[in-house]
């Protein structure tokens, strides 16, 4: 089994690590776009063109499924990606985990990029899935960029700024950008209020990995022999994981995967 994941940068690490943990025997293809990152500030048409190019580079390696490991690319490019690649190649998008987060019933905060915060897309998800619970949208200025570069000081500053915008009675935080999952525990520490119940965080990586297996009719096999290989494509060129990836547990997990021969 071969599973491909795509993003402009290392936000795809969380979903990749989730796939790796569920199926250590799966071959992995990571298709990044260092020539075109970041995708967030691009127009929807421009972003879609970049995403299609990165997806087609991955598709050329003949994977069995493709995960769009980026919320922004899912918003703007998922329809085009599916039109181009399905049904031959199943395409799985990444959507903020608002529905399971709302099931807890408490005040919910959605941490997302400034472009996604307040967008019609996110507002529609809230309307459809928040089930009447109070929701606060929190714009996280500079956080994805700081995580992408593993800039510790910038991560701390961006997390602190977003935490300051998060109401004190929030019980649950939805991580609405895949980059944020790489610093989830730092977000938890910043938002957790003394004397309050433990904060609940909801990312998308585990659900996306599980959905990819379902689309393929496969079952999790975390105890499988870890013989899966790793191919990294950088704007279509074969390469290695970007150095900042190794600042995170998810990146270090993949470092142990055998490069594809």
TORLO-474200 format. One record per residue (C-alpha): residue number from 1; z, x, y negated; chain. Coordinates in Angstrom, 2 decimals. Layout:
! TORLO-474200
<NUM <Z X Y> A>
...
This chain:
! TORLO-474200
<1 <0.00 0.00 0.00> A>
<2 <-0.93 1.29 -3.44> A>
<3 <0.47 -0.22 -6.65> A>
<4 <-0.74 0.72 -10.13> A>
<5 <1.22 0.30 -13.36> A>
<6 <-0.07 0.58 -16.92> A>
<7 <1.37 0.97 -20.41> A>
<8 <0.63 3.03 -23.50> A>
<9 <3.62 5.25 -22.71> A>
<10 <6.72 5.57 -20.58> A>
<11 <7.92 1.97 -20.90> A>
<12 <6.40 1.45 -17.45> A>
<13 <9.06 3.72 -15.92> A>
<14 <11.56 0.90 -15.37> A>
<15 <9.14 -1.22 -13.34> A>
<16 <7.80 1.86 -11.54> A>
<17 <11.31 2.85 -10.46> A>
<18 <11.94 -0.73 -9.31> A>
<19 <8.79 -0.63 -7.17> A>
<20 <9.81 2.78 -5.84> A>
<21 <13.23 1.49 -4.82> A>
<22 <11.82 -1.61 -3.12> A>
<23 <9.00 0.25 -1.35> A>
<24 <9.48 4.04 -1.22> A>
<25 <6.45 4.16 1.08> A>
<26 <4.06 2.75 -1.55> A>
<27 <1.58 5.02 -3.30> A>
<28 <1.92 4.74 -7.10> A>
<29 <-0.71 5.09 -9.82> A>
<30 <0.62 5.28 -13.39> A>
<31 <-2.02 4.78 -16.09> A>
<32 <-0.82 5.72 -19.61> A>
<33 <-2.66 5.98 -22.93> A>
<34 <-1.37 8.97 -24.91> A>
<35 <-4.62 9.02 -26.91> A>
<36 <-4.05 5.46 -28.12> A>
<37 <-0.29 5.03 -28.31> A>
<38 <1.58 3.25 -29.70> A>
<39 <-0.14 -0.05 -28.95> A>
<40 <2.30 -2.19 -30.95> A>
<41 <0.77 -1.68 -34.43> A>
<42 <-2.80 -2.23 -33.21> A>
<43 <-4.73 -5.46 -33.76> A>
<44 <-4.83 -7.75 -30.71> A>
<45 <-8.54 -6.97 -30.20> A>
<46 <-8.02 -3.21 -30.45> A>
<47 <-4.98 -3.32 -28.16> A>
<48 <-6.93 -5.37 -25.62> A>
<49 <-9.75 -2.81 -25.60> A>
<50 <-7.28 0.04 -25.02> A>
<51 <-5.51 -1.92 -22.29> A>
<52 <-8.77 -2.70 -20.51> A>
<53 <-9.76 0.98 -20.53> A>
<54 <-6.38 2.04 -19.12> A>
<55 <-6.51 -0.75 -16.50> A>
<56 <-10.02 0.21 -15.40> A>
<57 <-8.95 3.85 -15.01> A>
<58 <-6.20 2.61 -12.71> A>
<59 <-8.52 0.20 -10.88> A>
<60 <-10.88 3.08 -10.09> A>
<61 <-8.12 4.46 -7.83> A>
<62 <-8.41 1.26 -5.77> A>
<63 <-4.82 -0.05 -5.94> A>
<64 <-3.80 -3.27 -4.24> A>
<65 <-2.08 -4.65 -7.37> A>
<66 <-1.75 -3.77 -11.06> A>
<67 <1.45 -4.28 -13.06> A>
<68 <1.18 -4.49 -16.84> A>
<69 <4.41 -2.63 -17.62> A>
<70 <4.44 -3.59 -21.29> A>
<71 <5.48 -6.81 -23.02> A>
<72 <3.10 -6.35 -25.95> A>
<73 <0.09 -5.72 -23.71> A>
<74 <1.03 -8.76 -21.63> A>
<75 <1.10 -10.94 -24.76> A>
<76 <-2.29 -9.84 -26.07> A>
<77 <-4.31 -8.57 -23.10> A>
<78 <-3.17 -10.27 -19.88> A>
<79 <-5.84 -12.99 -20.04> A>
<80 <-8.60 -10.43 -20.58> A>
<81 <-7.24 -8.14 -17.86> A>
<82 <-7.16 -10.95 -15.34> A>
<83 <-10.66 -12.11 -16.32> A>
<84 <-11.96 -8.57 -15.79> A>
<85 <-10.09 -7.60 -12.60> A>
<86 <-9.02 -10.68 -10.64> A>
<87 <-9.32 -11.93 -7.95> A>
<88 <-10.19 -8.53 -6.44> A>
<89 <-7.14 -6.91 -8.06> A>
<90 <-4.00 -9.02 -8.69> A>
<91 <-2.61 -8.41 -12.20> A>
<92 <1.11 -8.99 -12.84> A>
<93 <2.36 -9.26 -16.43> A>
<94 <5.80 -8.57 -17.90> A>
<95 <7.55 -11.51 -19.59> A>
<96 <11.05 -11.41 -21.17> A>
<97 <13.67 -12.78 -18.75> A>
<98 <14.65 -15.68 -21.02> A>
<99 <14.82 -18.34 -18.29> A>
<100 <17.33 -16.56 -15.99> A>
<101 <19.29 -15.35 -19.02> A>
<102 <19.64 -18.90 -20.36> A>
<103 <21.00 -20.08 -17.02> A>
<104 <24.30 -18.40 -17.92> A>
<105 <24.74 -20.93 -20.71> A>
<106 <26.18 -18.67 -23.42> A>
<107 <24.79 -17.45 -26.75> A>
<108 <21.69 -15.41 -25.98> A>
<109 <20.18 -12.52 -27.96> A>
<110 <16.62 -11.33 -27.41> A>
<111 <16.10 -7.72 -28.39> A>
<112 <12.40 -7.12 -29.02> A>
<113 <10.02 -5.12 -31.17> A>
<114 <9.67 -6.33 -34.76> A>
<115 <6.11 -7.49 -34.00> A>
<116 <7.28 -9.66 -31.10> A>
<117 <10.42 -10.98 -32.82> A>
<118 <9.64 -14.35 -34.39> A>
<119 <6.12 -14.37 -32.91> A>
<120 <4.60 -17.65 -31.71> A>
<121 <4.60 -16.17 -28.19> A>
<122 <8.34 -15.47 -28.14> A>
<123 <9.18 -18.73 -29.91> A>
<124 <7.19 -20.61 -27.25> A>
<125 <9.14 -18.85 -24.47> A>
<126 <12.40 -19.79 -26.18> A>
<127 <11.27 -23.40 -26.54> A>
<128 <10.14 -23.61 -22.91> A>
<129 <12.89 -21.68 -21.14> A>
<130 <16.05 -21.31 -23.26> A>
<131 <17.20 -24.75 -22.10> A>
<132 <19.02 -25.58 -25.31> A>
<133 <21.34 -22.55 -25.40> A>
<134 <21.76 -20.82 -28.78> A>
<135 <19.30 -17.93 -29.19> A>
<136 <19.24 -15.11 -31.75> A>
<137 <16.09 -12.99 -32.04> A>
<138 <16.95 -9.38 -32.86> A>
<139 <14.24 -7.04 -34.20> A>
<140 <14.78 -3.48 -32.93> A>
<141 <13.22 -1.25 -35.55> A>
<142 <12.08 2.08 -34.13> A>
<143 <13.82 1.72 -30.77> A>
<144 <10.74 1.76 -28.53> A>
<145 <9.38 4.80 -30.39> A>
<146 <12.70 6.63 -30.11> A>
<147 <12.89 5.93 -26.37> A>
<148 <9.28 7.03 -25.92> A>
<149 <10.10 10.44 -27.38> A>
<150 <13.60 10.66 -25.85> A>
<151 <14.93 11.26 -29.37> A>
<152 <18.66 10.89 -28.80> A>
<153 <19.69 10.59 -32.45> A>
<154 <16.95 8.07 -33.20> A>
<155 <17.88 6.02 -30.11> A>
<156 <21.53 5.90 -31.21> A>
<157 <20.57 4.86 -34.74> A>
<158 <18.14 2.16 -33.61> A>
<159 <20.57 0.74 -31.05> A>
<160 <23.38 0.68 -33.63> A>
<161 <21.14 -1.09 -36.18> A>
<162 <20.11 -3.75 -33.66> A>
<163 <23.69 -4.18 -32.46> A>
<164 <24.73 -4.86 -36.06> A>
<165 <22.24 -7.75 -36.13> A>
<166 <23.57 -9.20 -32.86> A>
<167 <26.20 -11.96 -33.35> A>
<168 <29.67 -11.23 -32.01> A>
<169 <29.74 -14.24 -29.69> A>
<170 <26.59 -13.24 -27.79> A>
<171 <27.26 -13.20 -24.03> A>
<172 <23.80 -12.17 -22.81> A>
<173 <21.06 -9.84 -24.08> A>
<174 <17.43 -10.09 -22.95> A>
<175 <15.66 -6.74 -23.12> A>
<176 <12.30 -7.92 -24.46> A>
<177 <10.55 -4.53 -24.38> A>
<178 <10.18 -2.43 -21.25> A>
<179 <11.26 0.73 -23.10> A>
<180 <14.69 -0.80 -23.75> A>
<181 <15.48 -0.95 -20.04> A>
<182 <15.58 2.86 -20.01> A>
<183 <18.60 2.79 -22.37> A>
<184 <20.20 -0.40 -21.07> A>
<185 <23.69 1.03 -20.70> A>
<186 <23.64 2.38 -24.25> A>
<187 <22.68 -1.09 -25.45> A>
<188 <25.50 -2.62 -23.40> A>
<189 <28.04 -0.21 -24.88> A>
<190 <26.87 -0.95 -28.43> A>
<191 <26.94 -4.76 -28.10> A>
<192 <30.04 -5.22 -25.93> A>
<193 <32.87 -6.53 -28.11> A>
<194 <36.51 -5.70 -27.36> A>
<195 <38.30 -8.55 -25.63> A>
<196 <35.05 -10.38 -24.80> A>
<197 <33.76 -11.00 -21.24> A>
<198 <31.43 -8.29 -19.88> A>
<199 <28.03 -8.49 -21.52> A>
<200 <25.14 -9.57 -19.26> A>
<201 <21.80 -7.75 -19.65> A>
<202 <18.50 -9.13 -18.39> A>
<203 <15.48 -6.86 -17.98> A>
<204 <12.18 -7.63 -16.32> A>
<205 <11.56 -4.60 -14.08> A>
<206 <13.11 -5.92 -10.88> A>
<207 <11.44 -9.32 -11.14> A>
<208 <8.05 -7.76 -11.90> A>
<209 <8.29 -5.42 -8.91> A>
<210 <9.29 -8.28 -6.63> A>
<211 <6.44 -10.44 -7.94> A>
<212 <3.93 -7.67 -7.20> A>
<213 <5.09 -7.58 -3.58> A>
<214 <4.89 -11.38 -3.35> A>
<215 <1.33 -11.36 -4.66> A>
<216 <0.46 -8.89 -1.90> A>
<217 <2.30 -10.83 0.81> A>
<218 <4.61 -7.84 1.34> A>
<219 <8.39 -7.68 1.81> A>
<220 <10.87 -5.24 0.26> A>
<221 <11.62 -2.31 2.57> A>
<222 <14.01 -0.05 0.66> A>
<223 <14.78 1.89 3.83> A>
<224 <11.13 2.80 4.49> A>
<225 <10.25 6.46 4.83> A>
<226 <9.68 7.76 1.27> A>
<227 <6.18 9.11 1.79> A>
<228 <4.51 7.31 -1.11> A>
<229 <2.45 9.50 -3.46> A>
<230 <2.23 9.55 -7.27> A>
<231 <-0.90 9.76 -9.43> A>
<232 <-0.54 9.94 -13.23> A>
<233 <-3.52 9.13 -15.47> A>
<234 <-3.37 10.03 -19.17> A>
<235 <-6.06 8.04 -21.03> A>
<236 <-8.07 8.24 -17.82> A>
<237 <-7.47 11.95 -17.12> A>
<238 <-5.33 12.99 -14.19> A>
<239 <-2.13 14.70 -15.33> A>
<240 <1.64 14.70 -14.94> A>
<241 <4.54 12.62 -16.20> A>
<242 <5.16 13.21 -19.93> A>
<243 <8.15 15.49 -20.48> A>
<244 <10.29 12.78 -22.18> A>
<245 <10.14 10.74 -18.95> A>
<246 <12.47 13.23 -17.32> A>
<247 <15.21 12.42 -19.84> A>
<248 <15.73 9.13 -17.96> A>
<249 <17.01 8.43 -14.45> A>
<250 <13.86 6.40 -13.72> A>
<251 <11.64 9.35 -14.58> A>
<252 <13.68 11.78 -12.54> A>
<253 <13.44 9.43 -9.56> A>
<254 <9.66 9.67 -9.75> A>
<255 <9.71 13.42 -10.15> A>
<256 <10.71 13.57 -6.49> A>
<257 <7.58 11.63 -5.43> A>
<258 <4.81 13.73 -3.89> A>
<259 <1.72 14.07 -6.13> A>
<260 <-1.37 12.55 -4.57> A>
<261 <-3.57 15.19 -3.00> A>
